[in-house]
Structure formats: structure tokens, C-alpha cells
């Protein structure tokens, strides 16, 4: 027996080392090939590799000038070439006619699907499900690669704590741990096991870094982040992407602490390359190199090129500072040719990994199976799992026998429900809620009430109210059109736009129960109407299959599976808002809090209440991070920890008993949070460290166990040392960030 085990160990060892040997040989081969190629390239060709040329996907002609640039080796990559003939022709010129036959990479923003559109990324984040993130990006890669695309500008890994920011729609939400789990899954999905597989895409972790911390939630705005905050909150998702082998990273538009990210040596060289060990290439965001002029950091285009080069930016997106000036900058000794060689090597390495030297052309046999049944079912599943039930006065699920009034501007808006960054998804393939109700032969009456989300006209109210009267329950599909979130689409007011609130108030007068289904790119402030509605379901922009997904949720064929990946504010005035904030010296609590209407008239000037809150909206969100109801109920009981004191090598087991106390089977997403009570720098009041989906039959009880160690308690302090510190910790297991059963333990050196 012993011999047998020894044999087994040796075989495993040999096969592992065989694998490692193979990988390192492969690496050596392409590193050798890269060096050989580099030695043959002229300065102009090297500069050409750093050039990412943008085109318009609607372009009807392929300009001669562009072909000539490729022929001369002056372009390294393209974005948005969506005409298949142009893709083929440009690649043929690059491979057959350019001096060294270096293939091009074709890039595109394939963010949440290519043709089959999945929920917007914040919706995917609401699934808390890495498998969904992975399969959605796998399908997106499969479809997009049929169009010759081998590089996507995704995933976006910006932590977003402000719902005014339009790009919160594309973000993984406010929590670094959740973003880390999802980031890894996206990379695995896009890139697959082997990047040289022609149906995989090189991923791009963006936007490095701090873009989501734009002051006031105004897109592109200035960012001030202390280094510990940067390292503890904004960096972890990027680290996880790099550990997962992400091929490229995009630098962000914003400045951070006074230095634009696209010219930031510290971030791009020290942090990204030296510390995180990134060995793919860095691409600027659209014109972000030359935008350093408007930032007041670069004097002119040439200076911008010099600054980006000094920072270690490998490829320039659309602006032409490198193209126009790198040669002179090298001549003048302001940039060295060795630096440029590094950029080119980084770019060629990704081209080798993508297998483009062996297999540069689009595989014409690969159709992408756009909207294949399997893709649609995955998209539907993702939409179901992304919806978050926020309120339910027992109105949902509805029974088959009652008559439904479908009302609202998003009940049948195929284009809008696809959300931001859905260039390639066709509205003709979109399944809306109205279509799904029609197809299922359900008893419904329909009246839009408003033509589109911003519609201020009350002309349709009368008809909508009549429709509502003629029903047993109102399903109001409201929210925001797709164009109201995403890049450059920040809002100062995050209420339902147009006359939606007014219409809901009118409908409430009918006395019929109202279910508000929100399709939007951000949490929407509903505090003005919360008492007029009986249930609220957040569907984000649910994508191609949103209609069927929502129909099944309404009737309880499926349950809403999502949890909030961001705190849901009562009003924009509370923003930025995030659960993992720090305490103040006067933390807010319900005992001291004095609401505005309770302040005596003619009060003496005093710091009444004495704590950190708003007089008018208090200190709590409408719904906390991690929150989401289901069609059943769960009871958390009997939290236990394996030890009261652990040392740095120990693992701590934390468990609870979870019971499904409702009448339906259902899924809980059980969450574990930790608080480091005292730190060498102050620590957040709570931080998510683990979560787990738990399926329970009605009446069933399960023990749910998590294991954590001192690694999970580490943070970066002002000396930039990452370590866990001895002391007291609190740990909670619960259904969301504002609830849970608590225990304490001590971490001892
Ligand atoms: C966005 C990026 C995007 C790029 C290319 C920029 O405006 O910030 O996220 O990848 O355009 O379309």
C-alpha cells in the first residue's frame, strides 16, 4: 500500500513538474521570439505597436489612410472595427504587407454580453455569484470572437460608493471583497483556460485606479484617496485580476492626489508592475494621455507623451502623443529606446499569448451562435439571480387567477432594458416583460402611462388609471432609460425621472396594490413613494431576457435571487454612502438621534443629538449593502466560534444554524462580516469577508460554517505595511451588512 502511495505521489509530482516545465518552455520560446522580432523592428514600427487606433463602428468605408498606416506597421491594435470585411482586410495587410508581419489586435467594449446581453455589471454583481460572472463573460467572448474581436475592455473593477456616478452601472459595487471574487471570475470567463483559444478574449482590468471615487459622483472628476485607502479598498480587485492572469490593464481618466492616472509613475510602475507583478500591457483610456493637458499636468501633446512614457504606459488609446512625438522624445533623450522596447515587449507578449502569430485571422466557420438557446437561458438565469426584492407586503408572488395591470415606461422598452454598453445587442432580440406576459397568456391589461422614463406629460395618466381600476394588482415597470447611466451620465438627483412618481401617486389612489419594478443603472431614491407601493423589485437593466425572468419572478416560478452590491440611499444628499465606513468619535445611534421635526421651536444653540447624522434623513440607508428579500424567511440562530483567541497561524471556524422558516424552498446568501475593533489606523465598522449561497427546503435547518484566518484580517497601515494586528475582533454572520449574530475573538501574536 505504502509503495502504491509513493508511486502515486511521484507520478503527480512528475506530471506537475512536466506541466510547469512546459509552461516555462513556452514562455521562453515566446520571450525569445519577442526579442528576435524586436531586434528587427525599426523605431517607427516599435512606435506603431503602441498605437491603438479608434474607428467608428458605424463607419461605411475603410479609409486608404488607415490601410496605409497598417501597411507601414504604424498601428498595433484597433478598437471598434465592426465590419467583418474590414477586420479581415486590415489583418491581412498587417500580416502580409507590414514590415515584420505583426498581427493586429481588435478590441471592443464587450462589457455584459456581445449579442446576448446579460444584466449590466452592477446587476451581475447583485447575483453574488462568481459562476454567473464567469459564464456570462465566457458567452460574451464566444460571441464576440466571431466578429474578430480578441480583446475586451472589461471587467470594470472600480469600487463605486456614490449612486450619482453614472458608471456605478458598470461597477462591481461598493465592496472590495465582492469585487475581488467577481473580478477573478470575469477574467476566467473572458480569457478561458488558454488565451490562445480563438474563442477567448484578452481581458482588461479597468480603470486603474480610483475612477469611482470621483468627487460628488461627477464623472471624470478629481480623486483624493489616501494611500492606505487606495490599498485597502480600491486596489484589491485589481490585484485579484492580475493574480488571475489578466492580459491588459487600462489607466483611468481621473487624476489621483494631483497626478493623472495616465501619467502616474507611482501607480503604473511601482504599484502595478513592481508590487503586483503585472506583465501584460497597460493601455490608456480614450485620449487620457492628451487629456493630461486639460488636467493642467502636461504642457502640450508632446509633454503628455513624455509623461505617459515615463509612467510606463504601453499603448495609447486614440490620442496620438506617442505616434507624433515618441521619436523626437527618444532623440532628445527624454524617453529611452529601452523604455519603448519594454512597451513593445509587453504588447507582443499579449499577441503571442493570444496565439495571433500562429492564427491571426478570424475563423470564418465560427459563427458565434448569437442568441443560441443556451446563451439566452444563461442570460435569463443571470437576470433572475440579479433581481433584488427590496420590499414585499405579501403582494408577491402574485397568483395566476388575478388580473394584472401592466403600467409604466419600461414595461415594453426593448432597447432601454439592455442598459449601458450594449452596442451590439439588438433590440429586436430583446424579450420585454410585456412580451413575456403576452406569450404566457396571462390575464393582463396594459397601459404605458408614460412614453419614456423622462416623460413629464400627464396625458397618459387617465388611461393608466382606468387600466389600474380594471385590475387586481398594478405592476409598474419604471426606472431610467439606458442612456441615463453609464459614462458621462451622472445625476445629481437620483429619483425616478419624469412624471413617474406623480403617476405612481395617482395609481395609489385606486387602492390597488402596486409592485414597482425598477430597471435602472443605479439605486433610485424611492423615499417619496415608498409608502404608496406594496413591493419593490430592483431589476437593474436586465438585458435580452429580462422579460421572461421578471414574468417568472412575478408568478413565483422563480424567486428573486439578488442581494444589494451597494447601499441603497434614501436620497442623493446622503451620498457617498457605504456600509464599510469608519466610525466617528460620535457614532450615530438611535438613542441620541434627534429627527428634524422633534427639535423644539426656538431651541437653544447646541449640538443637539451630538452625533454624526443628517437631521432630515438620519444615518441609515433605505436598504443596506447585502440586503435582499426572498419568497421565504430565514432564521439565524446559535452563532459559535471555534476559539475565543486565535494566533496568526490558526484558522477560526464561525458557524450558525440557518433555518428556512417559510413555506417555500429558497436560497439565502449568508454573509460573514468582521470588525477590527482597534487598529494602528482606524478600521471600518464592518467588512465583508465571506459569503455563501445556502439552499434550504421549507422547514429545513443547516449549519453554515465559514473559516477565516489572520490573512483575512490584514490591512495596510500608514507605514504601508500589510499585516493583521493583535487585538479584539467582532464577527457577524447574517443576511446583510446591517444585521447578524455577533461573536468576538482575540488575535494573539
Ligand atoms: C471608457 C472606457 C472604454 C473606452 C473605449 C472610454 O471612454 O472610459 O471604459 O473602454 O472608452 O470605448
Boltz pocket constraint, residues with backbone or C-beta under 6 A from the ligand:
constraints:
  - pocket:
      binder: B
      contacts: [[A, 109], [A, 153], [A, 206], [A, 285], [A, 286], [A, 487]]
      max_distance: 6.0
